[in-house]
């Protein structure tokens, strides 16, 4: 078994264990609201960035790669898009299907691998991921596959390369050591660098646009978000980070499309 396949199996098994618990299954079904007020604000703000970069989706086929529980389906449908999700985890597929049916969305969810998408070339107008591409073993193979099946691809809210001191403080110290947060598989996610992304697709005739954002709510805030003072304090910090410290933000959203002829 290759290292890539081993990593995929490990990732699937980790998520299946997580989603086998009823409370986690229900949480994904109600995401992002189930994450709490502060995380919902952050995710919906990021979703607006992603959909804004994709552009007009009315009447167009939109592919959500590594769709998870499919919470983007409603956002795409509200803008008139024809939603299709693809996901490798069987439990996530069931959640996404249940969600689209519950909300009356005429979408579809397919089980498939982001590195080997089960679709013909250019069958979609747009494709995107949200907090997902860093989970796959070869993210750049995922980018090439997305651009094979669609006219444009948006990487939504992916981990961004950080200066080493900031990465050590935010990832090693805050997330992993103090708050004990991380991926269910135990692996550290791939972090995307804009320079590498541009180098990888420019030679193939694509152009790249990007936006950086902060995507993190420390547990000290999320646990006490019912306290108005705590909520206001976090929102103030969030606004200051977004206004003055974007170049050092921990997440990046990237839009890749073919250069106009």
For each residue, the residues with C-beta under 8 A, 3 or more apart:
1: 5 6 9
2: 5 6
3: 6 7 137
4: 7 8 115 137 138
5: 1 2 8 9
6: 1 2 3 9 10
7: 3 4 10 11 137 185 187
8: 4 5 11 12 88 113 136 137
9: 1 5 6 12 13
10: 6 7 13 14 185 187
11: 7 8 14 15 88 135 184 185 187
12: 8 9 15 16 88 89 90
13: 9 10 16 17
14: 10 11 17 18 183 184 185 186
15: 11 12 18 19 89 91 92 184 185
16: 12 13 19 20 89 90 91
17: 13 14 20 184
18: 14 15 21 24 184
19: 15 16 24 25 28 89 91 92 95
20: 16 17 24 25 91
21: 18 24 25
22: 25 26
23: 26 27
24: 18 19 20 21 27 28
25: 19 20 21 22 28 29 91 95
26: 22 23 29 30 34
27: 23 24 30 31 34 35
28: 19 24 25 31 34 68 69 92 95
29: 25 26 34 69 95 98 99
30: 26 27 33 34
31: 27 28 34 35 68 69 71
32: 35 39 40 43 44 71
33: 30 40
34: 26 27 28 29 30 31
35: 27 31 32 39 40 43 222
36: 39 40 217 222 225
37: 40 41 225 231
38: 41 42 217 221 222 225 231 234 235
39: 32 35 36 42 43 217 222
40: 32 33 35 36 37 43 44
41: 37 38 44 45 235 238
42: 38 39 45 46 214 215 216 217 238
43: 32 35 39 40 46 47
44: 32 40 41 47 48
45: 41 42 48 49 213
46: 42 43 49 50 130 156 157 213 215 251 253
47: 43 44 50 51 72 75 130 156
48: 44 45 51 52
49: 45 46 52 53 156 157 211 213 253
50: 46 47 53 54 128 130 154 156 157 253
51: 47 48 54 57 75 76 79
52: 48 49 55
53: 49 50 154 209 211 253 255
54: 50 51 57 62 126 128 152 154 255
55: 52 126
56: 60 79
57: 51 54 60 62 76 79 80 81 125 126
58: 79 80 81
59: 80 81 82
60: 56 57 81 82 125 126
61: 81 82 84 123 124 125 126
62: 54 57 76 81 82 83 84 124 125 126 127 128
63: 84 85 86 119 124 126 127 128 146 149 150
64: 67 70 72 73 76 83 84 85 86 127 128 129 130
65: 86 114 117 127 128 129 132 133 142 146
66: 86 87 88 114 129 132 133 135 136
67: 64 70 72 73 85 86 87 92 96 109 132
68: 28 31 71 87 89 92 95 96 130 132
69: 28 29 31 92 95 96 99
70: 64 67 73 85 87 92 95 96 97 99 100 107 109
71: 31 32 68 74 75 99
72: 47 64 67 75 76 83 85 128 130
73: 64 67 70 76 77 83 85 96 99 100 103 105 107
74: 71 77 78 99 103 105
75: 47 51 71 72 78 79
76: 51 57 62 64 72 73 79 81 83 107
77: 73 74 80 81 83 103 105 106 107
78: 74 75
79: 51 56 57 58 75 76
80: 57 58 59 77
81: 57 58 59 60 61 62 76 77
82: 59 60 61 62 106 107
83: 62 64 72 73 76 77 100 105 107 108
84: 61 62 63 64 107 108 109 110 124
85: 63 64 67 70 72 73 96 100 107 108 109 110
86: 63 64 65 66 67 109 110 111 112 114 117 118 119
87: 66 67 68 70 92 93 96 109 110 111 112
88: 8 11 12 66 92 111 112 113 114
89: 12 15 16 19 68 92 93
90: 12 16 93 94 111
91: 15 16 19 20 25 94 95
92: 15 19 28 67 68 69 70 87 88 89 95 96
93: 87 89 90 96 97 109 110 111
94: 90 91 97 98
95: 19 25 28 29 68 69 70 91 92 98 99
96: 67 68 69 70 73 85 87 92 93 99 100 109
97: 70 93 94 100 101 109
98: 29 94 95 101 102
99: 29 69 70 71 73 74 95 96 102 103 105
100: 70 73 83 85 96 97 103 105 107 108 109
101: 97 98 104 105
102: 98 99
103: 73 74 77 99 100
104: 101
105: 73 74 77 83 99 100 101
106: 77 82
107: 70 73 76 77 82 83 84 85 100
108: 83 84 85 100
109: 67 70 84 85 86 87 93 96 97 100
110: 84 85 86 87 93 118
111: 86 87 88 90 93
112: 86 87 88 116 117 118
113: 8 88 116 117 118
114: 65 66 86 88 117 129 132 133 136 142 145 146
115: 4 136 137 138 141 142 145
116: 112 113 145
117: 65 86 112 113 114 145 146 148 149
118: 86 110 112 113
119: 63 86 123 124 149
120: 123 149
121: 148 149
122: 148 149 150 151
123: 61 119 120 149 150
124: 61 62 63 84 119 127 149 150 151
125: 57 60 61 62 150 151 152
126: 54 55 57 60 61 62 63 150 151 152 153 154
127: 62 63 64 65 124 146 147 149 150 152 153 154
128: 50 54 62 63 64 65 72 153 154 155 156
129: 64 65 66 114 132 133 142 146 154 155 156 158
130: 46 47 50 64 68 72 156 157
131: 134 156 157 158 215
132: 65 66 67 68 114 129 135 136
133: 65 66 114 129 136 139 142 143 155 158 190 192
134: 131 139 158 159 189 190 191 192
135: 11 66 132 183 189
136: 8 66 114 115 132 133 139 141 142
137: 3 4 7 8 115
138: 4 115 141 142
139: 133 134 136 142 143 190 192
140: 143 144 200
141: 115 136 138 144 145
142: 65 114 115 129 133 136 138 139 145 146
143: 133 139 140 146 147 153 155 197 200 201 256
144: 140 141 147 148
145: 114 115 116 117 141 142 148 149
146: 63 65 114 117 127 129 142 143 149 150 153
147: 127 143 144 150 152 153 201 204 206 256
148: 117 121 122 144 145
149: 63 117 119 120 121 122 123 124 127 145 146
150: 63 122 123 124 125 126 127 146 147 153
151: 122 124 125 126 257 258
152: 54 125 126 127 147 255 256 257 258
153: 126 127 128 143 146 147 150 255 256 257
154: 50 53 54 126 127 128 129 253 254 255 256
155: 128 129 133 143 158 192 252 253 254 256
156: 46 47 49 50 128 129 130 131 253
157: 46 49 50 130 131 213 215 251 252 253
158: 129 131 133 134 155 192 251 252 253 254
159: 134 189 190 191 192 250 251 252
160: 191 192 193 194 212 249 250 251 252
161: 191 192 193 194
162: 166 167 170 171 191 248 250
163: 166 167 248
164: 167 168
165: 168 169
166: 162 163 169 170 248
167: 162 163 164 170 171 172 191
168: 164 165 171 172 173
169: 165 166 172 173 174
170: 162 166 167 173 174 175 216 250
171: 162 167 168 174 175 176 188
172: 167 168 169 175 176 177
173: 168 169 170 176 177 178
174: 169 170 171 177 178 179 218
175: 170 171 172 178 179 181 182 216
176: 171 172 173 179 180 181 182
177: 172 173 174 180
178: 173 174 175
179: 174 175 176 218 219 220
180: 176 177
181: 175 176 219
182: 175 176 186 188
183: 14 135 186 187 188 189
184: 11 14 15 17 18
185: 7 10 11 14 15
186: 14 182 183
187: 7 10 11 183
188: 171 182 183
189: 134 135 159 183
190: 133 134 139 159
191: 134 159 160 161 162 167
192: 133 134 139 155 158 159 160 161 196 197 252 254
193: 160 161 196 197
194: 160 161 197 198 208 210 252 254
195: 198 199
196: 192 193 199 200
197: 143 192 193 194 200 201 208 210 254 256
198: 194 195 201 202 208
199: 195 196 202 203
200: 140 143 196 197 203
201: 143 147 197 198 204 206 208 256
202: 198 199 205 206 207 208
203: 199 200
204: 147 201
205: 202 258 259
206: 147 201 202 256 257 258 259
207: 202 256 257 258 259
208: 194 197 198 201 202 254 255 256
209: 53 254 255
210: 194 197 252 253 254 255
211: 49 53 252 253
212: 160 246 247 249 251 252 253
213: 45 46 49 157 242 246 249 251 252 253
214: 42 238 241 242 245 246 249 250 251
215: 42 46 131 157 249 250 251
216: 42 170 175 250
217: 36 38 39 42 221 222 234
218: 174 179 221 222
219: 179 181 222 223
220: 179 223 224
221: 38 217 218 224 225 230 231 233 234
222: 35 36 38 39 217 218 219 225
223: 219 220
224: 220 221 227 230
225: 36 37 38 221 222 230 231 234
226: 231
227: 224 230 231
228: 231 232
229: 232 233
230: 221 224 225 227 233 234
231: 37 38 221 225 226 227 228 234 235
232: 228 229 235 236
233: 221 229 230 236 237
234: 38 217 221 225 230 231 237 238
235: 38 41 231 232 238 239
236: 232 233 239 240
237: 233 234 240 241
238: 41 42 214 234 235 241 242
239: 235 236 242 243
240: 236 237 243 244 245
241: 214 237 238 244 245 246 249
242: 213 214 238 239 245 246 249
243: 239 240 246
244: 240 241
245: 214 240 241 242 248 249
246: 212 213 214 241 242 243 249
247: 212
248: 162 163 166 245
249: 160 212 213 214 215 241 242 245 246 252
250: 159 160 162 170 214 215 216
251: 46 157 158 159 160 212 213 214 215
252: 155 157 158 159 160 192 194 210 211 212 213 249
253: 46 49 50 53 154 155 156 157 158 210 211 212 213
254: 154 155 158 192 194 197 208 209 210
255: 53 54 152 153 154 208 209 210
256: 143 147 152 153 154 155 197 201 206 207 208
257: 151 152 153 206 207
258: 151 152 205 206 207
259: 205 206 207
260:
261:
